[in-house]
């Protein structure tokens, strides 16, 4: 067991333009979406995981 590397949980780095803050958002356990919330104003958004995906990990959200 010591030889096994734990799997890393996928995440996105989001820049919330509303409050000018960054936050790391982890994929939900089911693997179909990310649930994000601005840490200052608490604005919420759900980001779906597409069938083809993207290699981009950093996004600006309004």
PDBQT receptor file of N, H, CA, C and O in Angstrom, charges set to zero:
ATOM      1  N   UNK A   1       0.803  -1.194   0.000  1.00  0.00    +0.000 N 
ATOM      2  CA  UNK A   1       0.000   0.000   0.000  1.00  0.00    +0.000 C 
ATOM      3  C   UNK A   1       0.849   1.262   0.000  1.00  0.00    +0.000 C 
ATOM      4  O   UNK A   1       0.418   2.270  -0.560  1.00  0.00    +0.000 OA
ATOM      5  N   UNK A   2       1.996   1.255   0.581  1.00  0.00    +0.000 N 
ATOM      6  H   UNK A   2       2.346   0.436   1.036  1.00  0.00    +0.000 HD
ATOM      7  CA  UNK A   2       2.839   2.439   0.634  1.00  0.00    +0.000 C 
ATOM      8  C   UNK A   2       3.325   2.843  -0.756  1.00  0.00    +0.000 C 
ATOM      9  O   UNK A   2       3.701   3.995  -0.970  1.00  0.00    +0.000 OA
ATOM     10  N   UNK A   3       3.320   1.899  -1.703  1.00  0.00    +0.000 N 
ATOM     11  H   UNK A   3       3.015   0.963  -1.529  1.00  0.00    +0.000 HD
ATOM     12  CA  UNK A   3       3.781   2.191  -3.051  1.00  0.00    +0.000 C 
ATOM     13  C   UNK A   3       2.714   2.873  -3.909  1.00  0.00    +0.000 C 
ATOM     14  O   UNK A   3       3.025   3.391  -4.981  1.00  0.00    +0.000 OA
ATOM     15  N   UNK A   4       1.484   2.879  -3.458  1.00  0.00    +0.000 N 
ATOM     16  H   UNK A   4       1.231   2.458  -2.587  1.00  0.00    +0.000 HD
ATOM     17  CA  UNK A   4       0.406   3.477  -4.245  1.00  0.00    +0.000 C 
ATOM     18  C   UNK A   4       0.401   5.000  -4.082  1.00  0.00    +0.000 C 
ATOM     19  O   UNK A   4       0.562   5.525  -2.980  1.00  0.00    +0.000 OA
ATOM     20  N   UNK A   5       0.213   5.687  -5.201  1.00  0.00    +0.000 N 
ATOM     21  H   UNK A   5       0.083   5.260  -6.096  1.00  0.00    +0.000 HD
ATOM     22  CA  UNK A   5       0.103   7.136  -5.187  1.00  0.00    +0.000 C 
ATOM     23  C   UNK A   5      -1.379   7.484  -5.150  1.00  0.00    +0.000 C 
ATOM     24  O   UNK A   5      -2.137   7.018  -6.000  1.00  0.00    +0.000 OA
ATOM     25  N   UNK A   6      -1.810   8.294  -4.182  1.00  0.00    +0.000 N 
ATOM     26  H   UNK A   6      -1.195   8.673  -3.491  1.00  0.00    +0.000 HD
ATOM     27  CA  UNK A   6      -3.232   8.640  -4.138  1.00  0.00    +0.000 C 
ATOM     28  C   UNK A   6      -3.650   9.422  -5.375  1.00  0.00    +0.000 C 
ATOM     29  O   UNK A   6      -2.889  10.244  -5.886  1.00  0.00    +0.000 OA
ATOM     30  N   UNK A   7      -4.868   9.159  -5.854  1.00  0.00    +0.000 N 
ATOM     31  H   UNK A   7      -5.485   8.491  -5.438  1.00  0.00    +0.000 HD
ATOM     32  CA  UNK A   7      -5.339   9.868  -7.042  1.00  0.00    +0.000 C 
ATOM     33  C   UNK A   7      -5.605  11.331  -6.682  1.00  0.00    +0.000 C 
ATOM     34  O   UNK A   7      -6.088  11.644  -5.594  1.00  0.00    +0.000 OA
ATOM     35  N   UNK A   8      -5.280  12.211  -7.621  1.00  0.00    +0.000 N 
ATOM     36  H   UNK A   8      -4.888  11.957  -8.505  1.00  0.00    +0.000 HD
ATOM     37  CA  UNK A   8      -5.502  13.629  -7.403  1.00  0.00    +0.000 C 
ATOM     38  C   UNK A   8      -6.884  13.996  -7.897  1.00  0.00    +0.000 C 
ATOM     39  O   UNK A   8      -7.315  13.554  -8.962  1.00  0.00    +0.000 OA
ATOM     40  N   UNK A   9      -7.563  14.791  -7.130  1.00  0.00    +0.000 N 
ATOM     41  H   UNK A   9      -7.213  15.150  -6.265  1.00  0.00    +0.000 HD
ATOM     42  CA  UNK A   9      -8.909  15.228  -7.473  1.00  0.00    +0.000 C 
ATOM     43  C   UNK A   9      -8.825  16.400  -8.446  1.00  0.00    +0.000 C 
ATOM     44  O   UNK A   9      -8.147  17.384  -8.150  1.00  0.00    +0.000 OA
ATOM     45  N   UNK A  10      -9.492  16.325  -9.596  1.00  0.00    +0.000 N 
ATOM     46  H   UNK A  10     -10.043  15.525  -9.836  1.00  0.00    +0.000 HD
ATOM     47  CA  UNK A  10      -9.436  17.405 -10.591  1.00  0.00    +0.000 C 
ATOM     48  C   UNK A  10     -10.008  18.713 -10.037  1.00  0.00    +0.000 C 
ATOM     49  O   UNK A  10     -10.958  18.710  -9.255  1.00  0.00    +0.000 OA
ATOM     50  N   UNK A  11      -9.409  19.824 -10.459  1.00  0.00    +0.000 N 
ATOM     51  H   UNK A  11      -8.637  19.826 -11.094  1.00  0.00    +0.000 HD
ATOM     52  CA  UNK A  11      -9.878  21.128 -10.018  1.00  0.00    +0.000 C 
ATOM     53  C   UNK A  11      -9.741  22.160 -11.122  1.00  0.00    +0.000 C 
ATOM     54  O   UNK A  11      -9.028  21.954 -12.104  1.00  0.00    +0.000 OA
ATOM     55  N   UNK A  12     -10.439  23.277 -10.944  1.00  0.00    +0.000 N 
ATOM     56  H   UNK A  12     -11.019  23.445 -10.147  1.00  0.00    +0.000 HD
ATOM     57  CA  UNK A  12     -10.331  24.446 -11.809  1.00  0.00    +0.000 C 
ATOM     58  C   UNK A  12      -9.885  25.617 -10.935  1.00  0.00    +0.000 C 
ATOM     59  O   UNK A  12     -10.214  25.681  -9.750  1.00  0.00    +0.000 OA
ATOM     60  N   UNK A  13      -9.150  26.520 -11.521  1.00  0.00    +0.000 N 
ATOM     61  H   UNK A  13      -8.883  26.468 -12.484  1.00  0.00    +0.000 HD
ATOM     62  CA  UNK A  13      -8.782  27.756 -10.848  1.00  0.00    +0.000 C 
ATOM     63  C   UNK A  13      -9.649  28.845 -11.465  1.00  0.00    +0.000 C 
ATOM     64  O   UNK A  13      -9.559  29.112 -12.664  1.00  0.00    +0.000 OA
ATOM     65  N   UNK A  14     -10.489  29.476 -10.644  1.00  0.00    +0.000 N 
ATOM     66  H   UNK A  14     -10.562  29.259  -9.670  1.00  0.00    +0.000 HD
ATOM     67  CA  UNK A  14     -11.420  30.477 -11.138  1.00  0.00    +0.000 C 
ATOM     68  C   UNK A  14     -11.068  31.853 -10.596  1.00  0.00    +0.000 C 
ATOM     69  O   UNK A  14     -10.711  32.003  -9.427  1.00  0.00    +0.000 OA
ATOM     70  N   UNK A  15     -11.173  32.858 -11.466  1.00  0.00    +0.000 N 
ATOM     71  H   UNK A  15     -11.462  32.736 -12.416  1.00  0.00    +0.000 HD
ATOM     72  CA  UNK A  15     -11.022  34.243 -11.051  1.00  0.00    +0.000 C 
ATOM     73  C   UNK A  15     -12.406  34.872 -11.097  1.00  0.00    +0.000 C 
ATOM     74  O   UNK A  15     -12.980  35.042 -12.173  1.00  0.00    +0.000 OA
ATOM     75  N   UNK A  16     -12.939  35.218  -9.935  1.00  0.00    +0.000 N 
ATOM     76  H   UNK A  16     -12.473  35.080  -9.061  1.00  0.00    +0.000 HD
ATOM     77  CA  UNK A  16     -14.251  35.844  -9.851  1.00  0.00    +0.000 C 
ATOM     78  C   UNK A  16     -14.089  37.347 -10.057  1.00  0.00    +0.000 C 
ATOM     79  O   UNK A  16     -13.591  38.052  -9.180  1.00  0.00    +0.000 OA
ATOM     80  N   UNK A  17     -14.511  37.828 -11.221  1.00  0.00    +0.000 N 
ATOM     81  H   UNK A  17     -14.915  37.255 -11.934  1.00  0.00    +0.000 HD
ATOM     82  CA  UNK A  17     -14.380  39.249 -11.544  1.00  0.00    +0.000 C 
ATOM     83  C   UNK A  17     -15.250  40.122 -10.636  1.00  0.00    +0.000 C 
ATOM     84  O   UNK A  17     -14.924  41.287 -10.408  1.00  0.00    +0.000 OA
ATOM     85  N   UNK A  18     -16.343  39.578 -10.120  1.00  0.00    +0.000 N 
ATOM     86  H   UNK A  18     -16.608  38.632 -10.305  1.00  0.00    +0.000 HD
ATOM     87  CA  UNK A  18     -17.253  40.345  -9.263  1.00  0.00    +0.000 C 
ATOM     88  C   UNK A  18     -16.532  40.906  -8.034  1.00  0.00    +0.000 C 
ATOM     89  O   UNK A  18     -16.793  42.038  -7.625  1.00  0.00    +0.000 OA
ATOM     90  N   UNK A  19     -15.637  40.127  -7.452  1.00  0.00    +0.000 N 
ATOM     91  H   UNK A  19     -15.425  39.208  -7.785  1.00  0.00    +0.000 HD
ATOM     92  CA  UNK A  19     -14.937  40.541  -6.230  1.00  0.00    +0.000 C 
ATOM     93  C   UNK A  19     -13.416  40.505  -6.366  1.00  0.00    +0.000 C 
ATOM     94  O   UNK A  19     -12.696  40.726  -5.392  1.00  0.00    +0.000 OA
ATOM     95  N   UNK A  20     -12.935  40.230  -7.564  1.00  0.00    +0.000 N 
ATOM     96  H   UNK A  20     -13.520  40.050  -8.355  1.00  0.00    +0.000 HD
ATOM     97  CA  UNK A  20     -11.502  40.197  -7.864  1.00  0.00    +0.000 C 
ATOM     98  C   UNK A  20     -10.718  39.247  -6.956  1.00  0.00    +0.000 C 
ATOM     99  O   UNK A  20      -9.724  39.628  -6.339  1.00  0.00    +0.000 OA
ATOM    100  N   UNK A  21     -11.194  37.997  -6.893  1.00  0.00    +0.000 N 
ATOM    101  H   UNK A  21     -12.002  37.687  -7.395  1.00  0.00    +0.000 HD
ATOM    102  CA  UNK A  21     -10.523  36.973  -6.090  1.00  0.00    +0.000 C 
ATOM    103  C   UNK A  21     -10.401  35.677  -6.886  1.00  0.00    +0.000 C 
ATOM    104  O   UNK A  21     -11.217  35.386  -7.760  1.00  0.00    +0.000 OA
ATOM    105  N   UNK A  22      -9.369  34.913  -6.566  1.00  0.00    +0.000 N 
ATOM    106  H   UNK A  22      -8.705  35.150  -5.857  1.00  0.00    +0.000 HD
ATOM    107  CA  UNK A  22      -9.166  33.591  -7.150  1.00  0.00    +0.000 C 
ATOM    108  C   UNK A  22      -9.639  32.539  -6.167  1.00  0.00    +0.000 C 
ATOM    109  O   UNK A  22      -9.623  32.743  -4.953  1.00  0.00    +0.000 OA
ATOM    110  N   UNK A  23     -10.064  31.402  -6.721  1.00  0.00    +0.000 N 
ATOM    111  H   UNK A  23     -10.077  31.236  -7.707  1.00  0.00    +0.000 HD
ATOM    112  CA  UNK A  23     -10.420  30.272  -5.872  1.00  0.00    +0.000 C 
ATOM    113  C   UNK A  23     -10.233  28.986  -6.651  1.00  0.00    +0.000 C 
ATOM    114  O   UNK A  23     -10.507  28.928  -7.849  1.00  0.00    +0.000 OA
ATOM    115  N   UNK A  24      -9.769  27.965  -5.971  1.00  0.00    +0.000 N 
ATOM    116  H   UNK A  24      -9.547  28.012  -4.997  1.00  0.00    +0.000 HD
ATOM    117  CA  UNK A  24      -9.654  26.634  -6.552  1.00  0.00    +0.000 C 
ATOM    118  C   UNK A  24     -10.957  25.895  -6.275  1.00  0.00    +0.000 C 
ATOM    119  O   UNK A  24     -11.431  25.867  -5.139  1.00  0.00    +0.000 OA
ATOM    120  N   UNK A  25     -11.540  25.291  -7.322  1.00  0.00    +0.000 N 
ATOM    121  H   UNK A  25     -11.155  25.313  -8.245  1.00  0.00    +0.000 HD
ATOM    122  CA  UNK A  25     -12.816  24.587  -7.200  1.00  0.00    +0.000 C 
ATOM    123  C   UNK A  25     -12.604  23.145  -7.630  1.00  0.00    +0.000 C 
ATOM    124  O   UNK A  25     -12.103  22.888  -8.725  1.00  0.00    +0.000 OA
ATOM    125  N   UNK A  26     -12.983  22.206  -6.775  1.00  0.00    +0.000 N 
ATOM    126  H   UNK A  26     -13.390  22.415  -5.886  1.00  0.00    +0.000 HD
ATOM    127  CA  UNK A  26     -12.783  20.787  -7.051  1.00  0.00    +0.000 C 
ATOM    128  C   UNK A  26     -14.022  20.161  -7.671  1.00  0.00    +0.000 C 
ATOM    129  O   UNK A  26     -15.148  20.561  -7.378  1.00  0.00    +0.000 OA
ATOM    130  N   UNK A  27     -13.797  19.167  -8.539  1.00  0.00    +0.000 N 
ATOM    131  H   UNK A  27     -12.882  18.842  -8.777  1.00  0.00    +0.000 HD
ATOM    132  CA  UNK A  27     -14.897  18.459  -9.188  1.00  0.00    +0.000 C 
ATOM    133  C   UNK A  27     -15.685  17.670  -8.147  1.00  0.00    +0.000 C 
ATOM    134  O   UNK A  27     -15.115  17.097  -7.219  1.00  0.00    +0.000 OA
ATOM    135  N   UNK A  28     -16.993  17.651  -8.318  1.00  0.00    +0.000 N 
ATOM    136  H   UNK A  28     -17.456  18.116  -9.072  1.00  0.00    +0.000 HD
ATOM    137  CA  UNK A  28     -17.861  16.902  -7.421  1.00  0.00    +0.000 C 
ATOM    138  C   UNK A  28     -17.566  15.401  -7.543  1.00  0.00    +0.000 C 
ATOM    139  O   UNK A  28     -17.110  14.948  -8.593  1.00  0.00    +0.000 OA
ATOM    140  N   UNK A  29     -17.821  14.630  -6.486  1.00  0.00    +0.000 N 
ATOM    141  H   UNK A  29     -18.192  14.997  -5.633  1.00  0.00    +0.000 HD
ATOM    142  CA  UNK A  29     -17.489  13.195  -6.495  1.00  0.00    +0.000 C 
ATOM    143  C   UNK A  29     -18.059  12.410  -7.676  1.00  0.00    +0.000 C 
ATOM    144  O   UNK A  29     -17.427  11.457  -8.133  1.00  0.00    +0.000 OA
ATOM    145  N   UNK A  30     -19.232  12.782  -8.181  1.00  0.00    +0.000 N 
ATOM    146  H   UNK A  30     -19.745  13.555  -7.810  1.00  0.00    +0.000 HD
ATOM    147  CA  UNK A  30     -19.811  12.085  -9.328  1.00  0.00    +0.000 C 
ATOM    148  C   UNK A  30     -19.061  12.325 -10.625  1.00  0.00    +0.000 C 
ATOM    149  O   UNK A  30     -19.214  11.569 -11.584  1.00  0.00    +0.000 OA
ATOM    150  N   UNK A  31     -18.245  13.385 -10.660  1.00  0.00    +0.000 N 
ATOM    151  H   UNK A  31     -18.121  13.999  -9.881  1.00  0.00    +0.000 HD
ATOM    152  CA  UNK A  31     -17.408  13.675 -11.817  1.00  0.00    +0.000 C 
ATOM    153  C   UNK A  31     -18.095  14.372 -12.972  1.00  0.00    +0.000 C 
ATOM    154  O   UNK A  31     -17.530  14.442 -14.063  1.00  0.00    +0.000 OA
ATOM    155  N   UNK A  32     -19.307  14.896 -12.764  1.00  0.00    +0.000 N 
ATOM    156  H   UNK A  32     -19.766  14.839 -11.877  1.00  0.00    +0.000 HD
ATOM    157  CA  UNK A  32     -20.031  15.497 -13.881  1.00  0.00    +0.000 C 
ATOM    158  C   UNK A  32     -20.050  17.025 -13.858  1.00  0.00    +0.000 C 
ATOM    159  O   UNK A  32     -20.425  17.647 -14.852  1.00  0.00    +0.000 OA
ATOM    160  N   UNK A  33     -19.650  17.642 -12.737  1.00  0.00    +0.000 N 
ATOM    161  H   UNK A  33     -19.345  17.137 -11.930  1.00  0.00    +0.000 HD
ATOM    162  CA  UNK A  33     -19.669  19.101 -12.663  1.00  0.00    +0.000 C 
ATOM    163  C   UNK A  33     -18.781  19.623 -11.538  1.00  0.00    +0.000 C 
ATOM    164  O   UNK A  33     -18.334  18.885 -10.660  1.00  0.00    +0.000 OA
ATOM    165  N   UNK A  34     -18.549  20.934 -11.611  1.00  0.00    +0.000 N 
ATOM    166  H   UNK A  34     -18.912  21.533 -12.324  1.00  0.00    +0.000 HD
ATOM    167  CA  UNK A  34     -17.858  21.675 -10.551  1.00  0.00    +0.000 C 
ATOM    168  C   UNK A  34     -18.876  22.641  -9.970  1.00  0.00    +0.000 C 
ATOM    169  O   UNK A  34     -19.621  23.265 -10.726  1.00  0.00    +0.000 OA
ATOM    170  N   UNK A  35     -18.931  22.781  -8.662  1.00  0.00    +0.000 N 
ATOM    171  H   UNK A  35     -18.326  22.274  -8.049  1.00  0.00    +0.000 HD
ATOM    172  CA  UNK A  35     -19.824  23.734  -8.023  1.00  0.00    +0.000 C 
ATOM    173  C   UNK A  35     -18.958  24.823  -7.399  1.00  0.00    +0.000 C 
ATOM    174  O   UNK A  35     -18.172  24.563  -6.488  1.00  0.00    +0.000 OA
ATOM    175  N   UNK A  36     -19.115  26.051  -7.905  1.00  0.00    +0.000 N 
ATOM    176  H   UNK A  36     -19.753  26.262  -8.645  1.00  0.00    +0.000 HD
ATOM    177  CA  UNK A  36     -18.257  27.159  -7.479  1.00  0.00    +0.000 C 
ATOM    178  C   UNK A  36     -19.078  28.213  -6.751  1.00  0.00    +0.000 C 
ATOM    179  O   UNK A  36     -20.257  28.418  -7.040  1.00  0.00    +0.000 OA
ATOM    180  N   UNK A  37     -18.426  28.880  -5.796  1.00  0.00    +0.000 N 
ATOM    181  H   UNK A  37     -17.468  28.714  -5.562  1.00  0.00    +0.000 HD
ATOM    182  CA  UNK A  37     -19.059  29.982  -5.064  1.00  0.00    +0.000 C 
ATOM    183  C   UNK A  37     -17.998  31.028  -4.763  1.00  0.00    +0.000 C 
ATOM    184  O   UNK A  37     -16.943  30.716  -4.212  1.00  0.00    +0.000 OA
ATOM    185  N   UNK A  38     -18.284  32.267  -5.128  1.00  0.00    +0.000 N 
ATOM    186  H   UNK A  38     -19.141  32.521  -5.575  1.00  0.00    +0.000 HD
ATOM    187  CA  UNK A  38     -17.360  33.361  -4.831  1.00  0.00    +0.000 C 
ATOM    188  C   UNK A  38     -17.204  33.447  -3.313  1.00  0.00    +0.000 C 
ATOM    189  O   UNK A  38     -18.205  33.487  -2.598  1.00  0.00    +0.000 OA
ATOM    190  N   UNK A  39     -15.974  33.475  -2.809  1.00  0.00    +0.000 N 
ATOM    191  H   UNK A  39     -15.161  33.443  -3.389  1.00  0.00    +0.000 HD
ATOM    192  CA  UNK A  39     -15.778  33.494  -1.363  1.00  0.00    +0.000 C 
ATOM    193  C   UNK A  39     -16.199  34.804  -0.693  1.00  0.00    +0.000 C 
ATOM    194  O   UNK A  39     -16.338  34.850   0.529  1.00  0.00    +0.000 OA
ATOM    195  N   UNK A  40     -16.402  35.852  -1.462  1.00  0.00    +0.000 N 
ATOM    196  H   UNK A  40     -16.290  35.815  -2.455  1.00  0.00    +0.000 HD
ATOM    197  CA  UNK A  40     -16.790  37.139  -0.861  1.00  0.00    +0.000 C 
ATOM    198  C   UNK A  40     -18.283  37.424  -0.969  1.00  0.00    +0.000 C 
ATOM    199  O   UNK A  40     -18.942  37.664   0.043  1.00  0.00    +0.000 OA
ATOM    200  N   UNK A  41     -18.826  37.400  -2.189  1.00  0.00    +0.000 N 
ATOM    201  H   UNK A  41     -18.291  37.205  -3.011  1.00  0.00    +0.000 HD
ATOM    202  CA  UNK A  41     -20.247  37.753  -2.355  1.00  0.00    +0.000 C 
ATOM    203  C   UNK A  41     -21.157  36.519  -2.405  1.00  0.00    +0.000 C 
ATOM    204  O   UNK A  41     -22.380  36.653  -2.426  1.00  0.00    +0.000 OA
ATOM    205  N   UNK A  42     -20.571  35.333  -2.422  1.00  0.00    +0.000 N 
ATOM    206  H   UNK A  42     -19.577  35.223  -2.404  1.00  0.00    +0.000 HD
ATOM    207  CA  UNK A  42     -21.279  34.050  -2.403  1.00  0.00    +0.000 C 
ATOM    208  C   UNK A  42     -22.068  33.753  -3.682  1.00  0.00    +0.000 C 
ATOM    209  O   UNK A  42     -22.946  32.890  -3.680  1.00  0.00    +0.000 OA
ATOM    210  N   UNK A  43     -21.763  34.457  -4.763  1.00  0.00    +0.000 N 
ATOM    211  H   UNK A  43     -21.050  35.158  -4.765  1.00  0.00    +0.000 HD
ATOM    212  CA  UNK A  43     -22.387  34.152  -6.062  1.00  0.00    +0.000 C 
ATOM    213  C   UNK A  43     -22.045  32.716  -6.428  1.00  0.00    +0.000 C 
ATOM    214  O   UNK A  43     -20.889  32.305  -6.323  1.00  0.00    +0.000 OA
ATOM    215  N   UNK A  44     -23.038  31.955  -6.854  1.00  0.00    +0.000 N 
ATOM    216  H   UNK A  44     -23.977  32.288  -6.940  1.00  0.00    +0.000 HD
ATOM    217  CA  UNK A  44     -22.858  30.531  -7.128  1.00  0.00    +0.000 C 
ATOM    218  C   UNK A  44     -22.941  30.243  -8.621  1.00  0.00    +0.000 C 
ATOM    219  O   UNK A  44     -23.650  30.919  -9.366  1.00  0.00    +0.000 OA
ATOM    220  N   UNK A  45     -22.202  29.226  -9.038  1.00  0.00    +0.000 N 
ATOM    221  H   UNK A  45     -21.625  28.676  -8.434  1.00  0.00    +0.000 HD
ATOM    222  CA  UNK A  45     -22.304  28.761 -10.421  1.00  0.00    +0.000 C 
ATOM    223  C   UNK A  45     -21.948  27.286 -10.494  1.00  0.00    +0.000 C 
ATOM    224  O   UNK A  45     -21.153  26.778  -9.704  1.00  0.00    +0.000 OA
ATOM    225  N   UNK A  46     -22.553  26.613 -11.457  1.00  0.00    +0.000 N 
ATOM    226  H   UNK A  46     -23.200  27.026 -12.098  1.00  0.00    +0.000 HD
ATOM    227  CA  UNK A  46     -22.316  25.190 -11.690  1.00  0.00    +0.000 C 
ATOM    228  C   UNK A  46     -21.674  25.063 -13.064  1.00  0.00    +0.000 C 
ATOM    229  O   UNK A  46     -22.211  25.561 -14.053  1.00  0.00    +0.000 OA
ATOM    230  N   UNK A  47     -20.526  24.396 -13.126  1.00  0.00    +0.000 N 
ATOM    231  H   UNK A  47     -20.090  23.991 -12.322  1.00  0.00    +0.000 HD
ATOM    232  CA  UNK A  47     -19.780  24.250 -14.373  1.00  0.00    +0.000 C 
ATOM    233  C   UNK A  47     -19.807  22.778 -14.759  1.00  0.00    +0.000 C 
ATOM    234  O   UNK A  47     -19.254  21.932 -14.057  1.00  0.00    +0.000 OA
ATOM    235  N   UNK A  48     -20.451  22.482 -15.876  1.00  0.00    +0.000 N 
ATOM    236  H   UNK A  48     -20.901  23.169 -16.447  1.00  0.00    +0.000 HD
ATOM    237  CA  UNK A  48     -20.586  21.098 -16.331  1.00  0.00    +0.000 C 
ATOM    238  C   UNK A  48     -19.280  20.598 -16.943  1.00  0.00    +0.000 C 
ATOM    239  O   UNK A  48     -18.510  21.372 -17.512  1.00  0.00    +0.000 OA
ATOM    240  N   UNK A  49     -19.046  19.308 -16.819  1.00  0.00    +0.000 N 
ATOM    241  H   UNK A  49     -19.671  18.679 -16.357  1.00  0.00    +0.000 HD
ATOM    242  CA  UNK A  49     -17.909  18.659 -17.460  1.00  0.00    +0.000 C 
ATOM    243  C   UNK A  49     -18.391  18.143 -18.799  1.00  0.00    +0.000 C 
ATOM    244  O   UNK A  49     -19.280  17.293 -18.856  1.00  0.00    +0.000 OA
ATOM    245  N   UNK A  50     -17.809  18.652 -19.882  1.00  0.00    +0.000 N 
ATOM    246  H   UNK A  50     -17.087  19.342 -19.835  1.00  0.00    +0.000 HD
ATOM    247  CA  UNK A  50     -18.235  18.280 -21.231  1.00  0.00    +0.000 C 
ATOM    248  C   UNK A  50     -17.666  16.945 -21.672  1.00  0.00    +0.000 C 
ATOM    249  O   UNK A  50     -16.701  16.456 -21.084  1.00  0.00    +0.000 OA
ATOM    250  N   UNK A  51     -18.251  16.353 -22.700  1.00  0.00    +0.000 N 
ATOM    251  H   UNK A  51     -19.034  16.751 -23.178  1.00  0.00    +0.000 HD
ATOM    252  CA  UNK A  51     -17.789  15.045 -23.178  1.00  0.00    +0.000 C 
ATOM    253  C   UNK A  51     -16.363  15.072 -23.729  1.00  0.00    +0.000 C 
ATOM    254  O   UNK A  51     -15.641  14.082 -23.611  1.00  0.00    +0.000 OA
ATOM    255  N   UNK A  52     -15.945  16.193 -24.332  1.00  0.00    +0.000 N 
ATOM    256  H   UNK A  52     -16.531  16.997 -24.428  1.00  0.00    +0.000 HD
ATOM    257  CA  UNK A  52     -14.594  16.276 -24.881  1.00  0.00    +0.000 C 
ATOM    258  C   UNK A  52     -13.636  16.993 -23.943  1.00  0.00    +0.000 C 
ATOM    259  O   UNK A  52     -12.420  16.869 -24.083  1.00  0.00    +0.000 OA
ATOM    260  N   UNK A  53     -14.175  17.742 -22.988  1.00  0.00    +0.000 N 
ATOM    261  H   UNK A  53     -15.163  17.843 -22.874  1.00  0.00    +0.000 HD
ATOM    262  CA  UNK A  53     -13.349  18.422 -21.994  1.00  0.00    +0.000 C 
ATOM    263  C   UNK A  53     -12.465  19.510 -22.587  1.00  0.00    +0.000 C 
ATOM    264  O   UNK A  53     -12.606  19.886 -23.751  1.00  0.00    +0.000 OA
ATOM    265  N   UNK A  54     -11.545  20.010 -21.753  1.00  0.00    +0.000 N 
ATOM    266  H   UNK A  54     -11.430  19.704 -20.808  1.00  0.00    +0.000 HD
ATOM    267  CA  UNK A  54     -10.596  21.035 -22.170  1.00  0.00    +0.000 C 
ATOM    268  C   UNK A  54      -9.330  20.882 -21.340  1.00  0.00    +0.000 C 
ATOM    269  O   UNK A  54      -9.374  20.373 -20.220  1.00  0.00    +0.000 OA
ATOM    270  N   UNK A  55      -8.231  21.312 -21.873  1.00  0.00    +0.000 N 
ATOM    271  H   UNK A  55      -8.195  21.726 -22.783  1.00  0.00    +0.000 HD
ATOM    272  CA  UNK A  55      -6.975  21.241 -21.122  1.00  0.00    +0.000 C 
ATOM    273  C   UNK A  55      -6.776  22.508 -20.288  1.00  0.00    +0.000 C 
ATOM    274  O   UNK A  55      -5.854  22.576 -19.475  1.00  0.00    +0.000 OA
ATOM    275  N   UNK A  56      -7.637  23.513 -20.487  1.00  0.00    +0.000 N 
ATOM    276  H   UNK A  56      -8.386  23.458 -21.147  1.00  0.00    +0.000 HD
ATOM    277  CA  UNK A  56      -7.549  24.761 -19.735  1.00  0.00    +0.000 C 
ATOM    278  C   UNK A  56      -8.012  24.530 -18.309  1.00  0.00    +0.000 C 
ATOM    279  O   UNK A  56      -9.029  23.875 -18.081  1.00  0.00    +0.000 OA
ATOM    280  N   UNK A  57      -7.272  25.064 -17.352  1.00  0.00    +0.000 N 
ATOM    281  H   UNK A  57      -6.446  25.596 -17.537  1.00  0.00    +0.000 HD
ATOM    282  CA  UNK A  57      -7.613  24.899 -15.949  1.00  0.00    +0.000 C 
ATOM    283  C   UNK A  57      -7.921  26.209 -15.247  1.00  0.00    +0.000 C 
ATOM    284  O   UNK A  57      -8.385  26.193 -14.107  1.00  0.00    +0.000 OA
ATOM    285  N   UNK A  58      -7.677  27.349 -15.897  1.00  0.00    +0.000 N 
ATOM    286  H   UNK A  58      -7.301  27.361 -16.823  1.00  0.00    +0.000 HD
ATOM    287  CA  UNK A  58      -7.922  28.649 -15.286  1.00  0.00    +0.000 C 
ATOM    288  C   UNK A  58      -8.950  29.406 -16.113  1.00  0.00    +0.000 C 
ATOM    289  O   UNK A  58      -8.827  29.507 -17.334  1.00  0.00    +0.000 OA
ATOM    290  N   UNK A  59      -9.967  29.938 -15.436  1.00  0.00    +0.000 N 
ATOM    291  H   UNK A  59     -10.067  29.855 -14.444  1.00  0.00    +0.000 HD
ATOM    292  CA  UNK A  59     -11.065  30.631 -16.112  1.00  0.00    +0.000 C 
ATOM    293  C   UNK A  59     -11.415  31.903 -15.360  1.00  0.00    +0.000 C 
ATOM    294  O   UNK A  59     -11.263  31.983 -14.141  1.00  0.00    +0.000 OA
ATOM    295  N   UNK A  60     -11.889  32.908 -16.113  1.00  0.00    +0.000 N 
ATOM    296  H   UNK A  60     -12.012  32.843 -17.103  1.00  0.00    +0.000 HD
ATOM    297  CA  UNK A  60     -12.428  34.134 -15.539  1.00  0.00    +0.000 C 
ATOM    298  C   UNK A  60     -13.935  34.018 -15.591  1.00  0.00    +0.000 C 
ATOM    299  O   UNK A  60     -14.504  33.680 -16.629  1.00  0.00    +0.000 OA
ATOM    300  N   UNK A  61     -14.582  34.298 -14.471  1.00  0.00    +0.000 N 
ATOM    301  H   UNK A  61     -14.119  34.573 -13.628  1.00  0.00    +0.000 HD
ATOM    302  CA  UNK A  61     -16.043  34.246 -14.428  1.00  0.00    +0.000 C 
ATOM    303  C   UNK A  61     -16.575  35.597 -13.973  1.00  0.00    +0.000 C 
ATOM    304  O   UNK A  61     -15.994  36.236 -13.097  1.00  0.00    +0.000 OA
ATOM    305  N   UNK A  62     -17.669  36.026 -14.563  1.00  0.00    +0.000 N 
ATOM    306  H   UNK A  62     -18.141  35.507 -15.275  1.00  0.00    +0.000 HD
ATOM    307  CA  UNK A  62     -18.232  37.351 -14.295  1.00  0.00    +0.000 C 
ATOM    308  C   UNK A  62     -19.182  37.273 -13.210  1.00  0.00    +0.000 C 
ATOM    309  O   UNK A  62     -19.769  38.285 -12.830  1.00  0.00    +0.000 OA
TER     310      UNK A  62
